[in-house]
Amino acid sequence: MQLNLSTDIALRTLIYLGKKNEAVTISEVSEAFDISKTHLMKVVMALVAANLIISERGRNGGIRLALDAKDISVGAVVRLMENNLALVVCMKEGATNDVCPLMPKCRLRKLFFNAQSAFLATLDGSTLADIM
């Protein structure tokens, strides 16, 4: 399993904002992590829409955390940014029994669901404050 680049950028941006504890510009974050401003702006828009960060325009504007770092779950951020957490095709939402000849009694699928649940539970047990 590999998380997508947007998830990585979202988590690093939140950590950066948490450590700065003040409004910063997109340019500053982009330069700090050597990432594309365009990609960062897409990630920031998703984080703003989820009420995790605040974006303020103007001379003293920038982006900052909308919540205390202890109130931002790492698991929630991963779920927000990942389009699909399915480990295999039969775990995808809406998968039918004809996607694999082992369905519907496949024990491997159940094992993968349990592993995914444990992974997400671990992330849910950590907050932004924990990883700062």
PEBELRA-V240625 format. One record per residue. N is the residue number from 1. RES is the residue in one letter. SS is DSSP state (alpha for helix, beta for strand, coil for the rest). OMEGA is omega as a letter, one per 30 degrees, with the letter a starting at -180 (999 if undefined). Layout:
N,RES,SS,OMEGA
N,RES,SS,OMEGA
//
This chain:
1,M,coil,l
2,Q,coil,l
3,L,coil,a
4,N,coil,a
5,L,alpha,l
6,S,alpha,l
7,T,alpha,l
8,D,alpha,a
9,I,alpha,a
10,A,alpha,a
11,L,alpha,l
12,R,alpha,l
13,T,alpha,l
14,L,alpha,l
15,I,alpha,l
16,Y,alpha,l
17,L,alpha,l
18,G,alpha,l
19,K,alpha,a
20,K,alpha,l
21,N,coil,l
22,E,coil,l
23,A,coil,l
24,V,beta,a
25,T,coil,l
26,I,alpha,a
27,S,alpha,l
28,E,alpha,l
29,V,alpha,l
30,S,alpha,l
31,E,alpha,a
32,A,alpha,a
33,F,alpha,a
34,D,coil,l
35,I,coil,a
36,S,coil,l
37,K,alpha,a
38,T,alpha,l
39,H,alpha,l
40,L,alpha,l
41,M,alpha,l
42,K,alpha,l
43,V,alpha,l
44,V,alpha,l
45,M,alpha,l
46,A,alpha,l
47,L,alpha,l
48,V,alpha,a
49,A,alpha,l
50,A,coil,l
51,N,coil,l
52,L,coil,l
53,I,beta,l
54,I,beta,l
55,S,beta,a
56,E,beta,l
57,R,coil,l
58,G,coil,a
59,R,coil,l
60,N,coil,a
61,G,coil,a
62,G,beta,l
63,I,beta,l
64,R,beta,l
65,L,beta,l
66,A,coil,a
67,L,coil,l
68,D,coil,a
69,A,alpha,a
70,K,alpha,a
71,D,alpha,l
72,I,coil,a
73,S,beta,l
74,V,alpha,l
75,G,alpha,l
76,A,alpha,l
77,V,alpha,l
78,V,alpha,l
79,R,alpha,l
80,L,alpha,a
81,M,alpha,a
82,E,coil,l
83,N,coil,a
84,N,coil,l
85,L,coil,a
86,A,coil,l
87,L,coil,l
88,V,coil,a
89,V,alpha,a
90,C,alpha,l
91,M,alpha,a
92,K,coil,l
93,E,coil,l
94,G,coil,l
95,A,coil,a
96,T,coil,a
97,N,alpha,a
98,D,alpha,l
99,V,alpha,a
100,C,coil,a
101,P,coil,l
102,L,coil,a
103,M,coil,g
104,P,coil,a
105,K,coil,a
106,C,coil,l
107,R,alpha,l
108,L,alpha,l
109,R,alpha,l
110,K,alpha,l
111,L,alpha,l
112,F,alpha,l
113,F,alpha,l
114,N,alpha,l
115,A,alpha,l
116,Q,alpha,l
117,S,alpha,l
118,A,alpha,l
119,F,alpha,a
120,L,alpha,l
121,A,alpha,l
122,T,alpha,l
123,L,alpha,l
124,D,alpha,l
125,G,coil,a
126,S,coil,l
127,T,beta,l
128,L,alpha,l
129,A,alpha,a
130,D,alpha,a
131,I,alpha,l
132,M,coil,999
//
